[in-house]
Amino acid sequence: MSTIGATPPQPEQTILSQLVALSNALGRPELDYVILGEGNTSARIDGDTFWVKASGTELRTITAAGFVRVSFGRALDLVKRENLTDADVKAGLTAAKMDGSAPGHPSVETLLHALCLQMPGITFIGHTHATAVNMLTCSAGFEQAYAGRLFPDEIVLCGPAPVLVRYTDPGVPLALEVWSRIERYQDHYGEQPKVILIQNHGLIVLGKSAQQVLDVTAMAVKTARILLGTFAAGGPRFMSERDVARIHTRPDELYRRQLLGLDEPKR
């Protein structure tokens, strides 16, 4: 397994180089996660700012110049405002840039990234539109398809459950809806989610490192392929809640998550 991420804090340029590497990896054509300008990525630099993919850039070919440095404070202030027009959002995102003269415009989903990157331990985010995943998020059976877990490694990498989000208009409405679902998830499971699935839209993975985002994305896509296959053989046979909880808390699996860089070692 290659390594493109590490535990923060790190120098600004190191974070940016890891973000570029993550983006290029997610954009590899043979993976079928995104095409053309689909998807976006981001990384927290410090408590005040973060990098986010500029609109219209391509994950497969993006370089450091394709990212925009954005102020958390200005982006989050935009989320708090009501009755925003599309023009208001565009102007607000431009104002949120740390350097107004820098090229590139922050993606409309910058607001979602700003909220999620404020969570403790979340440093990188990868949002993709993988074909296998969207076969399910775009289906009539979306929520039923993700009503349980199928196999142990899915639990180890992706957590006890994904966050499921109904289709919502990108921008402020989507950011607020995702955040509301994350809060419900944390109340229920007592931990942060790793995987967010948005109806008729795609996959978001939250991670403490670029490598974690890449690994969890790969497992989420494998899970989608397996789910699709189960429907040709009578439908998914989900693991019981008891078995899911057991895998999620087994000492050997906790140790394996630490080796994979998914959890911090217990002291």
SVG drawing of the C-alpha trace seen along z (x, -y; Angstrom):
<svg xmlns="http://www.w3.org/2000/svg" viewBox="-37 -41 44 57">
<polyline fill="none" stroke="black" stroke-width="0.4" points="0.0,0.0 1.5,-3.3 1.6,-6.3 0.5,-9.7 -0.7,-11.0 0.5,-11.5 -0.7,-12.7 -1.0,-16.5 0.3,-19.1 2.6,-19.6 4.1,-22.4 1.6,-24.1 3.4,-23.0 3.5,-19.4 -0.2,-19.4 -0.7,-20.9 1.5,-18.4 -0.4,-15.5 -3.7,-17.1 -2.4,-17.2 -1.3,-13.5 -4.7,-12.5 -6.6,-14.4 -4.6,-12.8 -5.0,-9.4 -8.8,-9.8 -8.9,-11.0 -7.2,-8.0 -9.4,-7.0 -9.2,-3.3 -10.7,-3.7 -13.9,-5.3 -14.4,-7.6 -14.7,-10.8 -14.4,-12.2 -13.6,-15.6 -14.3,-18.3 -16.3,-16.0 -15.6,-15.9 -13.5,-18.0 -11.0,-17.7 -9.8,-19.8 -7.3,-19.9 -7.1,-21.9 -3.9,-24.0 -4.4,-25.4 -7.2,-26.7 -7.9,-29.6 -7.5,-28.4 -7.9,-25.4 -7.1,-24.5 -10.0,-23.6 -10.2,-22.6 -11.0,-25.4 -14.1,-25.1 -13.5,-23.6 -10.3,-21.9 -9.8,-18.2 -8.7,-15.8 -6.7,-13.7 -4.5,-16.5 -4.7,-19.1 -1.6,-20.8 -0.9,-23.0 -2.1,-25.9 -5.6,-24.4 -6.3,-24.9 -7.6,-28.0 -6.7,-29.0 -9.9,-29.9 -10.7,-31.5 -12.7,-29.3 -14.3,-32.4 -15.5,-34.0 -16.8,-30.7 -18.6,-29.8 -20.1,-33.3 -21.6,-32.7 -23.3,-29.5 -25.0,-31.5 -26.7,-34.0 -30.2,-33.5 -32.0,-33.9 -28.8,-33.9 -29.1,-34.1 -26.7,-32.3 -24.9,-35.6 -24.6,-36.2 -23.0,-32.8 -20.6,-33.4 -19.6,-36.8 -19.2,-35.3 -16.9,-32.5 -14.8,-35.1 -14.6,-37.1 -13.6,-34.0 -10.3,-33.6 -7.3,-34.6 -5.8,-36.3 -8.5,-38.0 -6.1,-38.3 -5.2,-34.6 -6.6,-32.7 -9.4,-30.2 -12.8,-30.3 -13.7,-28.1 -16.1,-25.2 -19.7,-25.8 -19.2,-22.9 -16.5,-24.8 -19.0,-25.5 -19.6,-21.8 -15.8,-21.4 -15.5,-24.3 -18.0,-22.7 -16.5,-19.2 -12.8,-20.3 -13.7,-22.0 -14.3,-18.6 -11.5,-17.4 -9.0,-15.1 -10.4,-15.8 -7.7,-17.1 -8.5,-15.8 -11.7,-15.4 -12.3,-13.6 -15.6,-13.9 -16.1,-11.7 -18.9,-10.5 -17.8,-6.9 -20.0,-5.1 -20.5,-2.0 -21.6,-4.2 -23.9,-6.4 -25.6,-3.3 -26.9,-3.0 -27.3,-6.6 -29.4,-7.2 -31.6,-4.2 -35.0,-3.9 -33.6,-1.6 -30.7,-3.9 -31.6,-3.9 -32.5,-0.2 -29.2,0.7 -27.2,-1.0 -29.4,0.3 -26.6,2.5 -23.0,3.7 -21.9,6.6 -18.4,7.7 -15.8,7.0 -13.3,5.0 -16.1,2.6 -16.6,1.9 -12.9,1.6 -12.3,-1.0 -15.6,-2.7 -17.1,-2.6 -20.3,-1.1 -22.5,-2.9 -22.5,-5.7 -24.2,-9.0 -27.1,-9.0 -28.2,-12.4 -31.2,-13.1 -30.6,-15.1 -30.2,-18.8 -29.2,-21.8 -25.4,-22.2 -24.1,-25.2 -25.5,-26.4 -28.5,-24.0 -26.4,-20.9 -23.8,-22.1 -26.4,-22.5 -28.2,-19.3 -24.9,-17.3 -23.9,-18.9 -27.3,-18.1 -27.0,-14.4 -23.4,-14.3 -24.7,-15.6 -27.3,-12.9 -24.7,-10.3 -22.4,-11.5 -25.3,-11.5 -26.1,-7.9 -22.7,-6.3 -20.6,-8.5 -18.0,-9.1 -17.4,-10.9 -18.4,-9.4 -16.0,-8.4 -18.4,-8.0 -21.2,-10.3 -23.5,-9.2 -25.6,-11.9 -28.7,-10.8 -28.4,-11.4 -25.0,-12.9 -22.0,-10.9 -19.6,-10.0 -17.7,-12.1 -14.9,-10.6 -13.5,-12.4 -10.1,-11.5 -7.2,-12.5 -4.8,-11.8 -4.8,-11.8 -4.0,-8.1 -7.0,-7.4 -9.3,-9.2 -7.9,-7.2 -8.2,-3.9 -11.8,-4.5 -12.9,-5.7 -11.6,-2.4 -13.4,-0.3 -16.6,-2.3 -16.5,-1.7 -15.8,2.0 -18.8,2.2 -21.0,0.6 -19.8,3.2 -20.6,6.0 -24.0,4.5 -24.8,4.4 -23.8,8.0 -26.0,9.1 -29.1,7.9 -28.5,10.5 -28.5,13.2 -31.5,12.4 -30.4,9.2 -27.9,8.3 -27.6,10.3 -26.5,7.7 -24.5,8.6 -26.4,8.3 -26.0,5.1 -24.4,7.2 -21.8,8.6 -21.2,5.1 -20.6,3.7 -18.3,6.6 -16.1,6.1 -16.0,2.3 -14.7,2.8 -12.6,6.0 -9.1,5.3 -7.5,7.0 -9.5,4.8 -8.7,1.7 -5.0,2.6 -5.4,3.2 -7.0,-0.2 -4.1,-1.8 -1.6,-0.1 -3.7,-1.4 -3.5,-4.9 -7.3,-5.0 -7.1,-5.4 -4.6,-6.9 -2.8,-4.3 -4.3,-3.9 -2.1,-5.2"/>
</svg>
